Amino acid sequence: MKIEARLPEVTLLFDARGARPENAVGIGEFWYEPEIWSLPLPPTSKVLYAGLCSFLGHGQINRKDLRSTLKESTDEEIATALGHLVRHKLLVPADRITNSGTLPGYEVRSVKEFED
């Protein structure tokens, strides 16, 4: 998989996690599954997953917020973390065509979808 070193200005997010579990961490529609911390993923990918979940209610995350989620990480390191999440099926690319062109996006999946 080729890793894009430049992050897009806006990345669309689609919630494909299903119903909120009782043990979810967060408030309202801004939640994540705490099981993410026990998965065999690099720490940056775990933090990024939780951060993306916190933006699902907005339906998108901009480059500035994506960078803030992984402070002091380069765009390439963030892209690598996104790649880990895609490889393990926690993110599924889901680009959407809009009036202004095609925007990159991801379906965010439940940690139960994790594949080794």
SVG drawing of the C-alpha trace seen along z (x, -y; Angstrom):
<svg xmlns="http://www.w3.org/2000/svg" viewBox="-27 -23 34 35">
<polyline fill="none" stroke="black" stroke-width="0.4" points="0.0,0.0 1.4,-3.4 1.3,-5.9 0.5,-9.4 2.8,-11.8 0.6,-14.9 -2.6,-14.9 -5.7,-16.2 -7.3,-19.4 -10.5,-17.6 -11.0,-13.9 -14.6,-12.6 -15.5,-10.2 -18.4,-7.7 -19.5,-5.8 -19.7,-2.1 -19.2,-0.9 -22.8,0.0 -24.6,-0.7 -22.7,-2.4 -21.6,0.3 -22.2,-0.1 -18.4,-0.4 -17.8,-3.1 -15.6,-6.0 -16.8,-9.5 -20.0,-11.6 -23.0,-11.3 -22.0,-10.6 -18.3,-11.3 -17.1,-7.9 -14.7,-5.1 -14.3,-1.5 -11.7,-1.2 -10.6,2.2 -8.5,0.3 -5.8,0.0 -5.4,3.8 -5.0,4.4 -1.6,5.3 -1.2,1.9 1.5,-0.8 0.6,-3.4 0.2,-6.2 -2.4,-4.1 -4.4,-3.6 -4.4,-7.3 -5.3,-8.1 -8.3,-5.7 -9.6,-7.2 -9.1,-10.7 -11.0,-9.8 -13.8,-8.4 -14.1,-11.7 -14.7,-13.5 -17.3,-11.0 -20.1,-13.2 -18.8,-16.0 -18.5,-13.7 -15.1,-15.0 -11.7,-15.9 -9.5,-18.6 -5.7,-18.4 -5.1,-20.7 -7.1,-18.5 -5.6,-15.4 -2.2,-16.8 -3.3,-17.8 -4.4,-14.3 -0.8,-13.1 1.1,-16.1 4.8,-16.2 4.2,-13.6 5.0,-14.3 2.3,-13.9 4.2,-10.8 3.9,-9.3 0.2,-10.1 -0.3,-8.6 1.6,-5.5 -0.8,-5.3 -3.8,-5.6 -2.3,-2.8 -2.1,-0.5 -5.7,-1.1 -6.7,-0.4 -4.6,2.8 -6.3,4.1 -9.8,3.2 -10.5,0.5 -10.7,-2.0 -12.0,-1.3 -11.4,-3.9 -14.6,-5.5 -14.0,-8.5 -17.1,-10.5 -17.8,-12.5 -19.1,-16.0 -19.8,-19.2 -16.2,-20.3 -14.7,-17.0 -13.8,-13.7 -13.0,-14.0 -11.0,-11.3 -12.8,-9.5 -12.9,-6.5 -15.6,-4.3 -14.6,-3.9 -15.2,-0.3 -15.7,1.3 -12.6,2.8 -14.5,6.1 -13.7,5.9 -10.0,5.9 -8.1,8.4 -4.5,9.4"/>
</svg>
